[in-house]
Amino acid sequence: MKTLFRRTLLSAALAMVAMPAVAQTVPPSPFTRTIFFGDSLTDGGYFRPLLTQMLGPNGAIVGQFTTNPGYVWSQHLASYYGGDAAPAWSGNNTATPTPRSGDNWAVGGARVGTSAVGGLGYTPSMTAQYQAYLAAGNTVDPGALYTVWGGANDLFAVQANPAQASAIIGGAVTAQIGMIGALTQAGAQYILVPNLPDLGLTPDARAGGALGMAQGTALSTSYNNALFSGITAANLRVIPLDTFHFLQEVVASPAAFGLTNVTGKACSTAVQGGSSLFCSPPSTAPGGANSYLFADGVHPTTAAHKAVADFAISVIDGPRLISLLPQSATTTGRARAQMVDGVASGMAAAEGDGMHWWADLRGQQQRFVKSSGYDGMGGTGSFGIGWRSGNLMYGAFAGYGRQEIDFGYRRGDFRQTDASVGGFVGWAGDSAWVNGQLSWTKLGYKVDRQVNLGPATRIHSGSPDGDNLSAGASAGWTFKHGALEHGPVVAVLAQRISVDGYAENSVQSTALAYPGQDIDSLIGSAGWQASFALNDHMTPYVRMTWDREFEDAPAQAWAQSLSMPGTAPYAVPGVAFDDNYGTVGMGVRSKLFGMDVTTGANVTVEQKGGSNTTFFVTFGGAF
């Protein structure tokens, strides 16, 4: 019976280890892989096979430096981005670890540049981890997310040998910068580098009283300053993660994170060596995995690891979300150009020369849930006057619109307002026609970016301005067959959109600043349109075009940490949209109470990951 129980426990534990770290719907990943180098904070189970040999079946539910069998931050992060945080190798009491198939090379106890032999055998340094990664036949993937997090064990070495503090810290910092430089030189574009948390807040430091806490904080500060000063001096681009201030914020407001104990240890000190590596549910305080901050003297609990992963995700996703602001303006700019084309067509179809007026109301939905998560809608009102003299038409207009866009996946939202002025000129002959237009739009945004940190939620806000300068032209040929008119149509729309840079209204570790964005769009369209006059007062029409965006979306989105002002701006992959799609426009031109009335809709089709839909009604007449 006992043997059966152990086998059942082992099977259940292994199943838990194999399951995804996060079981939730997430946006498509911008990265090809997630690859980790580090120490016990990132270790995904390097020692677990060895512990299973030592402890039997019960070894399968321990083996990570947390409240086992909970996940560590690297596993949550990898799951979110569709990557792999399973161990790349395993310890086995020899100097040659056993190869495995994962992308997590981190090893508990690892120093940055110095390999050692610990209580469980060979402990490769982070430098050795990178060398082993290359030796295994891997190349540096420019589309992957690399994480390089270390230095804590070097500071523990300093505590054991204070006289060598300068040499130990200097050597570790040099080795870590060298590793980052090697990755960069080999082609890595996205390297996440967390700084060290405030070790003065750990239970082990608290055991030393005020002096111990002060020393821990001083050591962390010294290492972090040296590391990021060196990164800046070497002109290396990394994604910084300010875990130092983040830990301070959690300790200052534990209730927001669902924590009730931020000073003690969730794992019993009776476990081997007092290390969370051996911590299991029976040796964990009731509910401790989710209510305590620390599993042992230095390592986070399951809940704390989840918060760190969410923090990293927010820092990566933040600039990608803000890059959607000019994209939304591009979409509303095209809807405005379609409105002007429709007005010009209506004037061409009207009888008589002279002055004309029109008013246009539009409702628009932008829906890109599948490709980027965002979704929203809004409305625009426009008014204009024009003149017709023979075949020539010209006019001016003004309009105001507002869009409410949700970033999706509980990441916040933004409001876009746009005030536009513009003019157009057109010529319509018996068969051919051509229109041109020019407009300028003042853009305003109210952005509320939501940062989810486990159960905690933060809102970081900002209000950048911008503008959109647009120029467009369209032309076509009309074949007439009684009540039926049809023919080819071509169009081009160029937009130059600028959005001001801004800093979020917070000094918390999760707050970011964003540089200005200048986006070019050039959309070419070609297709066919047709109309059929049912009577003197009603003419349905349809227009179908194939469209292409000729300008490339920015390959990267940028941001800068506000709590680490000395760090350089960092880049993450930009958000890509489908460059080729179709547009179907349909509606009815009619007479109502002596006015020309056009109602209809424009819908994009075959647009990968999303679509834009506009419903409108246009009223007009002659003075």
Secondary structure, DSSP 8 states (H G I E B T S, - for coil): -HHHHHHHHHHHHHHHHHS-S--S-----S-S-EEEEESTTT-SSTTHHHHHHHHGGGGGG--SSSSTTS--HHHHHHHHTT---SBSEE--SSSS-EE-S-SB---TT--SS--EEETTEEE--HHHHHHHHHHTT----TTSEEEEE--HHHHHHHHH-GGGHHHHHHHHHHHHHHHHHHHHHTT--EEEEE----GGGSHHHHTTHHHHHHHHHHHHHHHHHHHHHHHHHTT---EEE-HHHHHHHHHH-GGGGT-SEEEEESB-TTSGGG-GGG--GGGB-TTHHHHEEESSSS-B-HHHHHHHHHHHHHHHHHHHHHTHHHHHHHHHHHHHHHHHHHHHHHHHHS-SSEEEEEEEEEEEEEEETTTTSEEEEEEEEEEEEEEEETTEEEEEEEEEEEEEEE-STT-EEEEEEEEEEEEEEEEE-SSEEEEEEEEEEEEEEEEEEEEEETTEEEEEEE--EEEEEEEEEEEEE-EEETTEEEEEEEEEEEEEEEE--EE-S--STT-EEE--EEEEEEEEEEEEEEEE-SBTTEEEEEEEEEEEE-S---SEEEEEESSSTTS--EEEE-----SEEEEEEEEEEEEETTEEEEEEEEEEES-TT-EEEEEEEEEEEE-
